[in-house]
Amino acid sequence: MKKCLIVDDETLSGDLLAHMLRDHFECKTATSGKEAWKIIESNWHQGDSFDLICCDLEMPQLSGHGLIRKIRALEETACRPGASATKIFVVTAGTSAWESGETLLDEAADGYIIKPCEPRQLLEMLQEHSLLEQS
């Protein structure tokens, strides 16, 4: 089963997203960017990575923008032959065009979802990024 890391300082939001993804992913959660980075870095050094990371932007200790940039830098500098980049979806309550533009235009994130996340929208994004098993 594919692996997903959900990063959100609002536990309820993270739990709801994990519930929506549970049929398709083994989900792990983190409540801060700093906690998520420790998990990601540890997994990476063990030769393991996540297929999908769903990340809020406004978080304590390390923002979602900062976390996403650290992930992309790690992937770029420590490239593994045959490994594909982790898909990253921003899942946030923020609605400003600036927020979505900065996140998507620098090509750091693969998708942007406004909370509350609608299951249909999430499934469409998973299909669009080839993250669902073909039946």
C-alpha positions as CSV (number, residue, x, y, z in Angstrom):
1,M,0.0,0.0,0.0
2,K,1.2,3.5,-0.8
3,K,2.3,5.8,2.0
4,C,1.0,9.2,2.9
5,L,2.2,11.8,5.5
6,I,-0.4,14.3,6.6
7,V,1.0,17.5,8.2
8,D,-1.5,19.7,10.0
9,D,-1.4,21.4,13.4
10,E,-5.2,20.9,13.6
11,T,-5.5,17.3,14.7
12,L,-9.2,17.0,13.6
13,S,-8.3,18.2,10.1
14,G,-5.5,15.7,9.9
15,D,-7.7,12.9,11.2
16,L,-10.4,13.7,8.7
17,L,-8.0,13.7,5.8
18,A,-6.5,10.4,7.0
19,H,-10.0,8.9,7.1
20,M,-10.6,10.0,3.5
21,L,-7.3,8.4,2.4
22,R,-7.4,5.2,4.4
23,D,-8.6,3.0,1.6
24,H,-5.7,4.0,-0.6
25,F,-2.8,4.9,1.7
26,E,-1.1,3.9,4.9
27,C,-1.3,7.3,6.6
28,K,1.0,8.8,9.2
29,T,0.4,12.2,10.8
30,A,2.5,15.1,12.1
31,T,1.3,18.2,13.9
32,S,4.1,20.5,12.9
33,G,6.5,21.1,10.1
34,K,9.4,20.4,12.4
35,E,7.9,17.0,13.4
36,A,7.1,16.2,9.8
37,W,10.7,17.0,8.7
38,K,12.1,14.6,11.3
39,I,9.9,11.8,10.0
40,I,10.7,12.6,6.3
41,E,14.4,12.8,6.9
42,S,14.5,9.7,9.0
43,N,12.6,7.7,6.4
44,W,14.7,9.1,3.6
45,H,17.9,7.9,5.2
46,Q,16.4,4.5,5.7
47,G,15.8,4.3,1.9
48,D,12.1,4.9,2.3
49,S,9.9,7.9,1.2
50,F,6.3,8.9,1.1
51,D,4.2,8.6,-2.1
52,L,2.1,11.6,-1.0
53,I,2.4,14.4,1.5
54,C,-0.6,16.5,2.4
55,C,0.6,19.7,4.1
56,D,-1.0,22.7,5.7
57,L,0.8,26.0,5.2
58,E,0.3,27.8,8.6
59,M,2.0,25.7,11.2
60,P,4.2,26.2,14.2
61,Q,8.0,25.7,14.2
62,L,8.3,25.3,10.4
63,S,5.7,26.6,7.9
64,G,4.3,24.4,5.2
65,H,6.2,26.5,2.6
66,G,9.4,25.9,4.4
67,L,8.8,22.2,4.8
68,I,7.9,21.8,1.1
69,R,11.1,23.6,0.1
70,K,13.2,21.4,2.4
71,I,11.6,18.3,0.9
72,R,12.3,19.4,-2.7
73,A,15.9,20.4,-1.8
74,L,16.4,16.9,-0.3
75,E,15.0,15.2,-3.4
76,E,17.2,17.4,-5.6
77,T,20.5,17.0,-3.8
78,A,20.1,13.4,-2.7
79,C,18.6,11.9,-5.9
80,R,18.0,8.2,-6.0
81,P,18.2,6.5,-9.3
82,G,14.7,5.6,-10.5
83,A,13.0,7.4,-7.7
84,S,10.2,9.8,-8.5
85,A,9.5,13.0,-6.6
86,T,7.0,12.8,-3.8
87,K,3.6,14.3,-4.7
88,I,2.7,17.1,-2.4
89,F,-0.8,18.5,-2.0
90,V,-1.2,21.7,0.0
91,V,-4.4,21.4,2.1
92,T,-5.1,24.7,3.8
93,A,-7.8,27.1,5.0
94,G,-5.9,29.9,3.3
95,T,-7.8,31.3,0.3
96,S,-5.6,34.1,-1.0
97,A,-4.5,34.0,-4.6
98,W,-1.0,34.9,-3.4
99,E,-0.8,31.8,-1.2
100,S,-1.9,29.4,-4.0
101,G,0.1,31.2,-6.6
102,E,3.4,31.1,-4.6
103,T,2.9,27.5,-3.7
104,L,2.0,26.3,-7.3
105,L,4.0,28.7,-9.5
106,D,7.3,27.8,-7.9
107,E,6.4,24.2,-8.8
108,A,7.1,23.1,-5.3
109,A,3.6,21.6,-4.7
110,D,1.5,19.4,-7.1
111,G,-1.9,20.5,-5.9
112,Y,-3.8,22.9,-3.7
113,I,-6.9,22.1,-1.8
114,I,-9.0,24.6,0.3
115,K,-10.3,23.2,3.6
116,P,-12.7,21.7,4.2
117,C,-11.4,19.1,1.8
118,E,-14.2,17.5,-0.3
119,P,-13.7,13.8,-0.9
120,R,-14.6,14.0,-4.6
121,Q,-12.0,16.7,-5.2
122,L,-9.3,14.7,-3.3
123,L,-10.1,11.6,-5.4
124,E,-9.9,13.6,-8.6
125,M,-6.5,15.0,-7.6
126,L,-5.2,11.5,-6.7
127,Q,-6.3,10.2,-10.1
128,E,-4.8,13.1,-11.9
129,H,-1.4,12.4,-10.3
130,S,-1.6,8.6,-10.8
131,L,-1.8,7.9,-7.0
132,L,-4.7,5.5,-7.2
133,E,-4.3,1.8,-8.0
134,Q,-5.9,1.1,-11.4
135,S,-8.7,-1.4,-11.2
